[in-house]
Amino acid sequence: MDQSSRRGFTLIELLVVVAIIALLVGLLLPALRGANQAAKTAATKNLLSQLAASCAAFETDKRRAPGYYSVRELASDDNVGTKGSPGRGMTAMENILLDLSGKDAISIGGRPNTNVGTDSDWVKDVSPLKNTPAASQVWVNPDLIGSGTGNYFSPPKKNVTDFTLNTIAGVSQVGTGFGTAGRTDGKTLPDLVDNNGQPILAWQLDEASRVPVSKRADFASAKATSNPGGSRFYWGTNAATLRSSGCGPALTNNTAYSASAAELSLLAEDIGSANGAELETLAAILGNPGNPVLAGGTDLASANAQQIVPGSARGKLVFHAPGADYVYLARRQGAKLFDNQGAGDNTVYFGSAFKNPGGGNFIGSDGKPTSRNILEAFDDVIVAN
């Protein structure tokens, strides 16, 4: 065939090909991102399941739940502080990892072998409490967390990260730290992070609290001094993370910086106009939906969402990772659960499992009142032990 009779693509044909390629890329990229996030979520669920199993094994052997310090010490005024004046900032997860993964990483009153290493290998005065005498101070070598033999939990290195404690934006935890002496490189206690690199919260039952639950404060309060006789859980055991304005590699702002922000965490301090809105939400996710009790009203059918509180917990330990949006219980996802019958803005009540936003009962296919799973409204990964 005559060479001159051959022709190339016209401009229109090239544009059509480019448009088809762009369309295919536009269709494939979201699917690939979705598959990648699904894999990360599955890996996080597996990590939390392994952690829960390790905690169960520890409790079987030691006859107590893991945690070097007690829940009430973590929920103390020393550790929690206030919004304007943060405390020492030790998290529940850091405390649990000391027991599960710190067999060779802990020493009392100094490093165990003065002929090996230097004092700068150790973080000194690791405690949620102030003014611990020098001879009783706990020293921790963060490089040894999860290493050695005899540990109950040895997570992948990528899931163990230390975050600098500070009070400025752009850091992952808020607190005064563990004193001025210690590691010269600024390394602190490690936290467990999910497969997006965000800190995993640990909510631990205060087994010393024996007060029968008759109101929300008996189940969830800000810190140990908030409710006479204590509570089952304390928001303050994770205050160092939930007060952060730059959490994890995504620098998520966990604070109540905008009541209208869709990505706002419903666990943010002072999020709602109702006092203790974040504590109501905490009770909603940690409470056992199979054991509702009344804080008001005559019966479950006639009570409103605010009058129904959890009589028991989902578990002694509940591990909580944010979802693909990097936010703990995002407002955008929880808005469908808000109670329209009271001061329910930015609040999810435990009773929201039994009452629709208009105040009516959920009715099952048998025509009788039923409940819904509050956790299904969120993409967070939550595993109870």
C-alpha positions in Angstrom: 0.0 0.0 0.0 1.2 3.5 -0.8 2.9 5.0 2.2 1.2 8.3 1.4 -2.2 6.7 1.9 -1.5 6.0 5.6 -2.7 8.6 8.1 -2.3 9.2 11.9 -4.9 9.8 14.5 -6.9 12.9 14.2 -7.1 15.4 17.0 -10.7 14.4 17.8 -9.7 10.7 17.9 -6.8 11.4 20.3 -9.1 13.5 22.6 -11.6 10.6 22.6 -8.9 8.2 23.7 -7.6 10.6 26.4 -11.2 11.0 27.7 -11.7 7.2 27.9 -8.5 6.8 29.8 -9.4 9.6 32.2 -12.8 8.0 32.7 -11.3 4.6 33.5 -8.8 6.2 35.9 -11.6 8.1 37.6 -13.6 4.8 38.0 -10.6 2.7 39.2 -8.9 5.1 41.7 -11.8 5.3 44.2 -12.1 1.5 44.0 -8.4 1.1 44.7 -8.5 3.6 47.5 -11.6 1.8 49.0 -9.8 -1.6 48.7 -6.7 -0.2 50.4 -8.7 1.3 53.3 -10.7 -1.9 53.6 -7.4 -3.8 54.0 -6.2 -1.3 56.6 -9.5 -1.6 58.5 -9.3 -5.4 58.5 -5.7 -5.3 59.7 -6.7 -2.9 62.5 -9.5 -5.2 63.6 -7.1 -8.1 63.7 -4.6 -6.0 65.8 -7.3 -5.1 68.3 -8.5 -8.8 68.5 -4.9 -9.8 69.2 -4.6 -7.2 71.9 -7.9 -8.3 73.5 -6.7 -11.9 73.5 -3.4 -10.8 75.1 -5.3 -8.9 77.8 -7.4 -12.0 78.5 -4.3 -14.2 78.8 -2.7 -11.7 81.1 -5.7 -11.6 83.4 -5.9 -15.4 83.5 -2.2 -15.5 84.7 -2.2 -12.5 87.0 -5.8 -12.5 88.2 -6.1 -8.8 87.3 -6.6 -6.7 84.2 -3.4 -5.3 82.6 -2.3 -1.8 83.6 0.8 -0.9 85.6 -1.2 1.9 87.4 -4.8 1.7 88.5 -7.7 3.2 86.4 -8.3 5.8 89.2 -4.7 6.9 89.1 -5.0 7.5 85.4 -8.2 9.4 86.0 -6.7 11.4 88.8 -6.5 15.2 88.9 -2.7 14.9 88.5 -3.0 13.0 85.3 -6.1 14.6 83.7 -5.8 18.2 84.8 -8.3 20.6 83.1 -8.9 21.8 79.6 -6.8 25.0 80.3 -4.3 23.3 82.5 -3.5 19.7 81.3 -2.2 17.1 83.7 0.7 14.7 83.2 -1.0 13.1 80.2 -0.4 9.4 80.5 -2.9 7.4 78.4 -4.7 4.2 79.2 -3.0 2.5 76.3 0.5 3.5 77.4 -0.4 2.1 80.9 -1.6 -1.2 79.5 1.4 -1.7 77.2 3.7 -1.3 80.2 2.2 -4.5 81.6 1.7 -6.4 78.4 4.9 -5.5 76.5 7.2 -4.0 79.1 8.7 -7.0 80.8 12.3 -5.9 80.2 11.6 -2.2 79.8 10.7 -1.2 83.4 13.0 -0.4 86.3 12.3 1.1 89.7 14.5 4.0 91.0 17.1 3.8 88.3 18.4 1.7 85.4 18.8 -1.9 86.3 22.5 -2.3 85.3 24.6 0.8 85.8 27.4 -0.8 83.7 25.2 -1.1 80.6 23.9 2.0 78.7 23.3 5.4 80.1 20.6 7.2 82.0 19.6 8.9 78.7 18.3 5.6 77.5 15.4 5.8 80.0 12.3 8.0 80.5 12.3 8.8 84.2 9.4 9.3 86.6 6.8 7.5 84.4 3.6 8.0 86.4 0.2 9.6 86.2 0.9 11.0 89.6 3.0 14.0 90.7 5.8 14.1 93.3 6.8 10.4 93.3 9.9 9.9 95.6 13.1 9.3 93.5 13.6 5.8 95.0 10.1 4.8 93.9 10.1 6.4 90.5 9.4 4.1 87.5 12.0 4.3 84.7 11.1 3.0 81.3 13.3 2.3 78.3 10.9 2.8 75.3 13.2 1.0 73.0 12.6 -2.2 74.9 8.8 -2.1 74.8 7.6 -5.2 73.0 11.0 -6.7 72.7 12.6 -9.6 74.7 10.8 -12.7 75.9 7.9 -13.3 78.1 5.8 -10.4 76.8 2.1 -11.0 76.3 1.8 -8.7 73.4 4.4 -7.9 70.7 2.7 -5.8 68.0 4.3 -5.0 64.7 6.8 -2.2 64.9 4.7 0.0 62.6 1.9 -0.1 65.1 4.0 1.1 68.0 4.8 4.9 68.0 5.8 7.4 70.6 4.3 10.8 70.5 5.9 13.9 72.1 3.8 15.3 74.9 3.2 19.0 74.6 0.5 21.6 74.8 0.8 23.1 71.3 -1.0 22.3 68.0 0.7 19.8 65.7 1.5 17.2 68.3 -0.3 14.0 69.1 -0.8 14.2 72.9 -1.4 17.0 75.4 0.2 16.9 78.8 3.1 18.1 81.0 5.0 14.9 80.4 7.0 12.8 82.8 9.5 15.3 84.2 12.5 17.1 82.6 15.0 14.3 83.1 15.3 11.4 80.8 15.8 10.7 77.1 17.8 13.3 75.4 16.2 12.5 72.1 12.7 13.4 73.4 11.4 9.9 73.0 8.5 9.1 75.3 6.2 6.2 76.1 4.9 4.3 73.0 1.3 4.2 72.0 -0.4 1.6 69.9 -1.6 3.0 66.6 -4.0 1.7 63.9 -3.0 1.0 60.3 -3.6 4.6 59.4 -1.1 5.7 62.1 -3.8 7.1 64.5 -3.7 6.4 68.2 -5.9 3.6 69.5 -7.9 4.5 72.6 -8.2 2.0 75.5 -11.3 2.3 77.8 -10.8 0.3 81.0 -13.4 -0.5 83.5 -12.8 0.8 87.0 -13.5 -2.4 89.0 -13.2 -0.5 92.3 -16.4 1.4 91.4 -19.2 -0.5 93.2 -21.9 2.2 93.1 -25.1 0.7 91.4 -25.7 2.6 88.2 -28.7 4.9 88.6 -27.6 7.8 86.5 -25.1 8.4 83.6 -22.4 9.8 86.0 -22.3 6.4 87.7 -21.2 4.9 84.4 -19.1 7.6 82.7 -17.6 10.7 84.1 -14.7 13.0 83.3 -12.3 11.9 86.1 -12.2 10.0 89.3 -13.2 12.9 91.5 -16.2 13.8 89.3 -18.7 11.4 90.9 -18.8 10.3 94.6 -18.0 6.6 94.7 -16.4 6.7 91.2 -17.7 5.6 87.8 -17.3 2.6 85.5 -15.3 4.6 82.9 -13.5 8.0 82.8 -13.1 10.2 79.8 -9.9 11.6 81.3 -7.9 8.3 80.9 -7.6 9.4 77.2 -7.6 13.1 77.8 -4.1 13.4 76.4 -5.3 12.2 73.0 -8.8 13.7 73.0 -7.5 17.2 73.8 -5.1 17.1 70.9 -5.4 19.6 68.1 -3.0 17.6 65.9 -3.5 13.9 66.5 -1.4 11.3 64.6 0.1 11.7 61.1 -3.3 13.1 59.8 -3.0 15.9 62.5 -6.7 15.4 63.3 -8.2 18.1 65.5 -10.0 16.3 68.3 -11.0 19.5 70.1 -14.4 21.2 70.0 -13.2 23.9 67.6 -16.4 24.2 65.6 -19.8 22.9 66.7 -20.9 22.7 63.0 -17.9 20.9 61.7 -19.0 17.5 60.2 -15.7 15.9 61.0 -15.8 16.9 64.7 -15.3 14.1 67.2 -18.4 13.5 69.4 -15.9 12.7 72.2 -14.4 16.2 72.1 -14.4 18.0 75.4 -17.4 20.4 75.9 -18.7 19.5 72.4 -22.4 20.2 73.2 -24.4 22.9 74.8 -25.6 20.2 77.2 -23.2 19.7 80.1 -21.3 16.4 79.6 -22.3 15.7 76.1 -19.1 13.8 75.4 -19.7 11.7 78.5 -23.2 10.7 77.3 -21.7 9.6 74.0 -19.0 7.7 75.9 -21.6 5.8 77.9 -23.5 5.1 74.6 -20.6 3.3 73.0 -19.3 1.5 76.2 -22.6 0.5 77.7 -24.0 -3.0 77.3 -27.2 -2.6 75.2 -28.6 -5.8 76.7 -28.7 -4.2 80.2 -30.6 -0.8 80.1 -31.6 0.8 83.4 -33.8 3.8 84.1 -32.5 7.1 85.4 -36.1 8.5 85.1 -39.5 7.5 83.8 -41.6 4.6 84.8 -40.7 2.0 82.2 -38.4 1.6 79.1 -41.3 2.2 76.7 -42.3 5.6 78.2 -38.8 6.9 79.1 -37.0 9.2 76.8 -33.5 8.6 75.5 -31.9 10.7 78.2 -33.5 8.6 80.9 -32.1 5.3 79.8 -28.5 4.5 81.0 -26.3 1.4 80.8 -26.4 -0.9 83.8 -23.2 -2.7 82.7 -20.4 -2.4 80.3 -19.7 -4.0 76.9 -16.5 -5.4 78.5 -13.8 -4.7 81.0 -11.6 -3.3 78.2 -12.8 -1.7 75.1 -10.3 -0.8 72.3 -11.3 2.0 70.0 -9.7 3.1 66.7 -11.0 5.9 64.5 -12.3 5.0 61.1 -11.1 6.0 57.6 -11.9 9.6 58.4 -9.3 9.6 61.3 -12.0 10.9 63.7 -13.2 9.2 66.9 -17.0 9.0 66.4 -17.4 11.7 63.7 -20.3 14.1 64.1 -21.2 13.6 60.4 -21.9 9.9 61.0 -23.5 10.3 64.4 -26.0 13.1 63.5 -28.7 10.5 62.6 -28.6 9.4 66.3 -29.1 12.8 67.9 -32.1 13.1 70.2 -34.5 15.8 69.1 -36.5 15.7 72.3 -34.0 17.5 74.6 -30.7 19.2 74.7 -29.2 16.6 72.4 -27.1 18.6 70.0 -23.8 16.8 69.3 -24.9 14.1 71.8 -25.5 10.4 71.4 -27.3 8.9 74.4 -27.2 5.3 75.4 -31.0 5.5 75.1 -30.6 6.3 71.4 -30.3 2.6 70.9 -33.9 2.3 72.0 -35.5 5.6 70.9 -35.7 7.2 67.5 -34.8 10.9 67.1 -38.5 11.8 67.5 -38.7 10.1 70.9 -40.7 7.0 69.8 -39.7 3.4 70.3 -38.1 1.3 67.6 -40.6 -1.4 66.6 -39.5 -4.8 65.4 -41.2 -7.0 62.8 -43.1 -8.6 65.6 -44.7 -5.3 66.5 -42.8 -5.0 69.8 -40.2 -2.4 70.9 -36.7 -3.3 69.8 -33.2 -1.7 69.7 -30.5 -0.8 67.2 -26.7 -1.1 67.4 -25.4 2.4 67.9 -21.9 1.4 66.7 -23.1 0.6 63.2 -23.6 4.4 62.6 -19.8 4.9 62.7 -16.9 3.6 60.8 -14.8 3.4 63.9 -13.2 0.0 64.8 -14.3 -1.0 68.3 -13.4 -4.3 70.0 -14.6 -5.2 73.5 -12.8 -7.7 75.8 
